[in-house]
Amino acid sequence: MSAEVVIGNHNFKEEVLDSPVPVIADFWAEWCVPCKMIGPVLEKLAEEYEGKIKVAKINVDENGEIASQFNIVSIPTLLVFKDGSIVKKQIGAVPRHIIEGMIKDYI
């Protein structure tokens, strides 16, 4: 079972904005090759940091409202939320150490 959480309009507020732990929101799409490249990295981080962070997967094709709300125009885009606010943003596929560095100050 994956430690990642699939997000939609029905659970975005509860799982991301109201989360007691920092959240890496991964805005992705099935057809996006760079998204598929960082997917396994995010899944591994979700497992390794379970209880300390949450990895939220937001499919932009299925959740256009959420993507639009945060001006997501390129994917993959990673947003780190802490206490309901965006504290970090990364656009494009990046190596694990960059993604891990995005959350280190918040766990």
FIRO-507965 format. One record per atom (N, C-alpha, C): residue number from 0; atom name; x, y, z. Coordinates in Angstrom, 3 decimals. Example, Ala and Ser with C-alpha at 12.3 -4.5 7.8 and 13.67 -1.06 7.14 Angstrom:
2
- 0 N 13.190 -5.690 7.800
- 0 CA 12.300 -4.500 7.800
- 0 C 13.200 -3.300 7.800
- 1 N 12.850 -2.250 7.080
- 1 CA 13.670 -1.060 7.140
- 1 C 12.900 0.030 7.870
END
This chain:
107
- 0 N 0.844 -1.198 0.000
- 0 CA 0.000 0.000 0.000
- 0 C 0.878 1.247 0.000
- 1 N 0.532 2.186 -0.833
- 1 CA 1.317 3.413 -0.953
- 1 C 1.049 4.362 0.211
- 2 N 2.091 5.071 0.616
- 2 CA 1.950 6.070 1.664
- 2 C 1.471 7.403 1.090
- 3 N 1.382 7.480 -0.239
- 3 CA 0.906 8.696 -0.880
- 3 C -0.616 8.785 -0.766
- 4 N -1.127 10.019 -0.821
- 4 CA -2.555 10.255 -0.732
- 4 C -3.030 10.843 -2.061
- 5 N -4.056 10.237 -2.634
- 5 CA -4.640 10.755 -3.873
- 5 C -5.621 11.865 -3.492
- 6 N -5.436 13.025 -4.118
- 6 CA -6.201 14.214 -3.751
- 6 C -7.168 14.604 -4.859
- 7 N -8.343 15.040 -4.439
- 7 CA -9.346 15.594 -5.339
- 7 C -10.038 16.737 -4.625
- 8 N -11.033 17.308 -5.278
- 8 CA -11.770 18.416 -4.664
- 8 C -12.397 18.013 -3.331
- 9 N -12.786 16.751 -3.211
- 9 CA -13.469 16.273 -2.011
- 9 C -12.575 16.215 -0.767
- 10 N -11.257 16.108 -0.931
- 10 CA -10.395 15.967 0.245
- 10 C -9.195 16.911 0.268
- 11 N -9.127 17.865 -0.655
- 11 CA -7.974 18.767 -0.715
- 11 C -7.799 19.556 0.583
- 12 N -8.852 20.189 1.050
- 12 CA -8.746 21.005 2.266
- 12 C -8.293 20.160 3.452
- 13 N -8.935 19.038 3.663
- 13 CA -8.618 18.177 4.808
- 13 C -7.201 17.608 4.731
- 14 N -6.819 17.081 3.572
- 14 CA -5.549 16.376 3.436
- 14 C -4.345 17.292 3.215
- 15 N -4.567 18.469 2.638
- 15 CA -3.452 19.362 2.328
- 15 C -3.460 20.602 3.221
- 16 N -4.490 21.409 3.117
- 16 CA -4.513 22.682 3.851
- 16 C -4.598 22.498 5.363
- 17 N -5.341 21.493 5.816
- 17 CA -5.513 21.267 7.253
- 17 C -4.592 20.182 7.814
- 18 N -3.625 19.742 7.038
- 18 CA -2.735 18.659 7.468
- 18 C -1.874 19.087 8.657
- 19 N -1.742 18.214 9.664
- 19 CA -0.882 18.525 10.807
- 19 C 0.606 18.385 10.484
- 20 N 0.932 17.748 9.352
- 20 CA 2.328 17.600 8.927
- 20 C 2.510 18.307 7.587
- 21 N 3.745 18.684 7.246
- 21 CA 3.990 19.303 5.940
- 21 C 3.563 18.375 4.806
- 22 N 3.128 18.977 3.705
- 22 CA 2.628 18.221 2.554
- 22 C 3.411 18.609 1.306
- 23 N 3.880 17.595 0.581
- 23 CA 4.415 17.820 -0.765
- 23 C 3.269 17.498 -1.717
- 24 N 2.746 18.525 -2.371
- 24 CA 1.671 18.335 -3.340
- 24 C 2.305 18.173 -4.721
- 25 N 2.109 17.009 -5.309
- 25 CA 2.654 16.687 -6.619
- 25 C 1.560 16.852 -7.667
- 26 N 1.675 17.914 -8.467
- 26 CA 0.738 18.149 -9.563
- 26 C 1.294 17.436 -10.786
- 27 N 0.542 16.443 -11.287
- 27 CA 1.046 15.553 -12.318
- 27 C -0.082 15.157 -13.274
- 28 N 0.283 14.407 -14.318
- 28 CA -0.695 13.827 -15.242
- 28 C -0.142 12.495 -15.740
- 29 N -1.044 11.610 -16.117
- 29 CA -0.669 10.270 -16.573
- 29 C 0.243 10.310 -17.791
- 30 N 0.037 11.254 -18.683
- 30 CA 0.786 11.349 -19.929
- 30 C 2.142 12.041 -19.792
- 31 N 2.435 12.570 -18.621
- 31 CA 3.637 13.382 -18.394
- 31 C 4.848 12.495 -18.059
- 32 N 5.802 12.418 -18.968
- 32 CA 6.990 11.579 -18.759
- 32 C 7.837 12.069 -17.582
- 33 N 8.131 13.376 -17.453
- 33 CA 8.898 13.818 -16.282
- 33 C 8.176 13.516 -14.955
- 34 N 6.843 13.554 -14.980
- 34 CA 6.068 13.210 -13.781
- 34 C 6.329 11.756 -13.383
- 35 N 6.380 10.901 -14.383
- 35 CA 6.632 9.483 -14.133
- 35 C 8.054 9.261 -13.611
- 36 N 8.969 10.147 -13.981
- 36 CA 10.353 10.025 -13.522
- 36 C 10.468 10.313 -12.024
- 37 N 9.741 11.304 -11.531
- 37 CA 9.860 11.641 -10.102
- 37 C 8.862 10.888 -9.238
- 38 N 7.892 10.225 -9.862
- 38 CA 6.882 9.472 -9.117
- 38 C 7.469 8.481 -8.122
- 39 N 8.397 7.605 -8.551
- 39 CA 8.982 6.646 -7.609
- 39 C 9.763 7.310 -6.479
- 40 N 10.390 8.437 -6.761
- 40 CA 11.137 9.175 -5.729
- 40 C 10.168 9.676 -4.661
- 41 N 9.051 10.242 -5.099
- 41 CA 8.056 10.747 -4.153
- 41 C 7.436 9.617 -3.338
- 42 N 7.199 8.487 -3.995
- 42 CA 6.633 7.338 -3.278
- 42 C 7.592 6.855 -2.191
- 43 N 8.873 6.811 -2.512
- 43 CA 9.887 6.382 -1.537
- 43 C 9.978 7.376 -0.373
- 44 N 9.947 8.665 -0.681
- 44 CA 9.986 9.683 0.375
- 44 C 8.756 9.582 1.274
- 45 N 7.597 9.317 0.668
- 45 CA 6.358 9.167 1.445
- 45 C 6.493 8.017 2.442
- 46 N 7.123 6.936 2.010
- 46 CA 7.322 5.784 2.899
- 46 C 8.350 6.086 3.982
- 47 N 9.470 6.665 3.584
- 47 CA 10.569 6.925 4.523
- 47 C 10.208 7.974 5.575
- 48 N 9.409 8.953 5.183
- 48 CA 9.054 10.042 6.103
- 48 C 7.609 9.928 6.591
- 49 N 7.041 8.739 6.521
- 49 CA 5.649 8.550 6.934
- 49 C 5.448 9.046 8.364
- 50 N 4.404 9.844 8.562
- 50 CA 4.129 10.434 9.871
- 50 C 4.794 11.789 10.059
- 51 N 5.808 12.092 9.228
- 51 CA 6.504 13.384 9.319
- 51 C 6.121 14.317 8.183
- 52 N 5.831 13.730 7.020
- 52 CA 5.348 14.491 5.862
- 52 C 4.244 13.681 5.198
- 53 N 3.559 14.340 4.293
- 53 CA 2.546 13.668 3.486
- 53 C 2.836 14.015 2.030
- 54 N 2.748 13.023 1.156
- 54 CA 2.871 13.266 -0.276
- 54 C 1.477 13.156 -0.871
- 55 N 1.017 14.257 -1.449
- 55 CA -0.324 14.340 -2.022
- 55 C -0.219 14.363 -3.541
- 56 N -0.843 13.395 -4.201
- 56 CA -0.821 13.295 -5.655
- 56 C -2.079 13.955 -6.217
- 57 N -1.886 14.989 -7.049
- 57 CA -3.010 15.725 -7.615
- 57 C -2.920 15.659 -9.145
- 58 N -3.782 14.858 -9.738
- 58 CA -3.816 14.701 -11.180
- 58 C -4.486 15.943 -11.778
- 59 N -3.727 16.704 -12.564
- 59 CA -4.252 17.965 -13.097
- 59 C -5.371 17.765 -14.114
- 60 N -5.395 16.613 -14.783
- 60 CA -6.466 16.343 -15.746
- 60 C -7.791 16.101 -15.030
- 61 N -7.735 15.549 -13.846
- 61 CA -8.939 15.250 -13.071
- 61 C -9.296 16.352 -12.077
- 62 N -8.350 17.225 -11.771
- 62 CA -8.544 18.263 -10.753
- 62 C -8.085 19.625 -11.251
- 63 N -8.648 20.033 -12.371
- 63 CA -8.281 21.304 -12.984
- 63 C -8.540 22.507 -12.094
- 64 N -9.589 22.430 -11.265
- 64 CA -9.900 23.550 -10.362
- 64 C -8.761 23.798 -9.380
- 65 N -8.253 22.723 -8.803
- 65 CA -7.169 22.855 -7.828
- 65 C -5.912 23.368 -8.526
- 66 N -5.594 22.806 -9.690
- 66 CA -4.420 23.252 -10.444
- 66 C -4.535 24.733 -10.799
- 67 N -5.706 25.150 -11.208
- 67 CA -5.936 26.544 -11.563
- 67 C -5.804 27.459 -10.350
- 68 N -6.310 27.002 -9.218
- 68 CA -6.243 27.790 -7.978
- 68 C -4.801 28.139 -7.611
- 69 N -3.864 27.235 -7.942
- 69 CA -2.458 27.458 -7.594
- 69 C -1.611 27.796 -8.820
- 70 N -2.266 28.208 -9.905
- 70 CA -1.595 28.650 -11.128
- 70 C -0.592 27.634 -11.660
- 71 N -0.989 26.370 -11.674
- 71 CA -0.120 25.324 -12.196
- 71 C -0.218 25.344 -13.716
- 72 N 0.864 25.727 -14.380
- 72 CA 0.874 25.802 -15.837
- 72 C 1.875 24.830 -16.454
- 73 N 2.717 24.244 -15.641
- 73 CA 3.706 23.285 -16.108
- 73 C 3.772 22.148 -15.097
- 74 N 3.911 20.922 -15.607
- 74 CA 4.015 19.785 -14.696
- 74 C 5.247 18.969 -15.044
- 75 N 5.820 18.292 -14.073
- 75 CA 5.375 18.259 -12.685
- 75 C 5.686 19.569 -11.956
- 76 N 4.813 19.924 -11.055
- 76 CA 5.057 21.015 -10.117
- 76 C 4.869 20.459 -8.723
- 77 N 5.832 20.732 -7.861
- 77 CA 5.756 20.337 -6.461
- 77 C 5.567 21.579 -5.613
- 78 N 4.550 21.559 -4.768
- 78 CA 4.336 22.635 -3.801
- 78 C 4.439 22.024 -2.410
- 79 N 5.205 22.660 -1.537
- 79 CA 5.269 22.215 -0.148
- 79 C 4.372 23.134 0.669
- 80 N 3.401 22.529 1.352
- 80 CA 2.482 23.254 2.219
- 80 C 2.859 23.004 3.672
- 81 N 2.877 24.062 4.448
- 81 CA 3.079 23.974 5.898
- 81 C 2.028 24.859 6.533
- 82 N 1.233 24.285 7.412
- 82 CA 0.152 25.023 8.078
- 82 C -0.773 25.720 7.076
- 83 N -1.041 25.050 5.957
- 83 CA -1.984 25.564 4.976
- 83 C -1.435 26.576 3.987
- 84 N -0.142 26.909 4.115
- 84 CA 0.472 27.891 3.216
- 84 C 1.581 27.250 2.391
- 85 N 1.781 27.755 1.184
- 85 CA 2.871 27.278 0.331
- 85 C 4.174 27.872 0.848
- 86 N 5.147 26.992 1.118
- 86 CA 6.447 27.456 1.609
- 86 C 7.574 27.182 0.615
- 87 N 7.345 26.280 -0.330
- 87 CA 8.346 25.973 -1.362
- 87 C 7.630 25.585 -2.643
- 88 N 8.298 25.848 -3.783
- 88 CA 7.745 25.478 -5.087
- 88 C 8.887 25.011 -5.975
- 89 N 8.643 23.925 -6.701
- 89 CA 9.627 23.401 -7.650
- 89 C 8.894 22.970 -8.908
- 90 N 9.336 23.474 -10.047
- 90 CA 8.741 23.095 -11.321
- 90 C 9.728 22.217 -12.073
- 91 N 9.225 21.117 -12.600
- 91 CA 10.051 20.215 -13.387
- 91 C 10.575 19.045 -12.568
- 92 N 11.064 18.046 -13.275
- 92 CA 11.631 16.863 -12.631
- 92 C 13.014 17.199 -12.091
- 93 N 13.232 16.895 -10.836
- 93 CA 14.514 17.167 -10.192
- 93 C 14.948 15.916 -9.421
- 94 N 16.236 15.817 -9.103
- 94 CA 16.716 14.650 -8.360
- 94 C 16.191 14.618 -6.924
- 95 N 16.285 13.442 -6.338
- 95 CA 15.803 13.213 -4.971
- 95 C 16.351 14.233 -3.975
- 96 N 17.636 14.524 -4.031
- 96 CA 18.219 15.417 -3.026
- 96 C 17.596 16.812 -3.055
- 97 N 17.149 17.248 -4.215
- 97 CA 16.479 18.554 -4.322
- 97 C 15.105 18.473 -3.640
- 98 N 14.358 17.413 -3.940
- 98 CA 13.024 17.245 -3.343
- 98 C 13.153 17.099 -1.828
- 99 N 14.101 16.295 -1.408
- 99 CA 14.315 16.094 0.037
- 99 C 14.704 17.411 0.709
- 100 N 15.517 18.212 0.030
- 100 CA 15.918 19.507 0.558
- 100 C 14.747 20.468 0.725
- 101 N 13.712 20.291 -0.076
- 101 CA 12.533 21.150 0.015
- 101 C 11.804 20.957 1.339
- 102 N 11.888 19.760 1.917
- 102 CA 11.115 19.456 3.129
- 102 C 11.937 19.461 4.404
- 103 N 13.266 19.425 4.289
- 103 CA 14.127 19.286 5.471
- 103 C 13.867 20.330 6.555
- 104 N 13.633 21.567 6.163
- 104 CA 13.434 22.651 7.142
- 104 C 12.078 22.594 7.830
- 105 N 11.187 21.724 7.351
- 105 CA 9.811 21.734 7.857
- 105 C 9.412 20.475 8.621
- 106 N 10.351 19.544 8.767
- 106 CA 10.018 18.319 9.510
- 106 C 10.763 18.265 10.827
END
